[in-house]
């Protein structure tokens, strides 16, 4: 079975990192914009990129929370679809993975 404490630490550290990044994004989005229309257009494009990063970060936090719930439930490391163990290599790459390689490939 997997080393649950190790993965829990990894997940919690990543979650803290994501919250820190989301706070920086929020502060960047709240900064005053330039009065120049050309600069404002560029800033608007940059804001769209930041918002996408924020959305991606929130989705990863949801996946991390689900993985932490699986740790609490005793099902971490088992595929949510087929019930087979998720490989250590996949968990090392994506610690919040809910599906094994075979099930993710079938989606």
Order of alpha helices (4+ residues) and beta strands (2+ residues): alpha-alpha-alpha-alpha
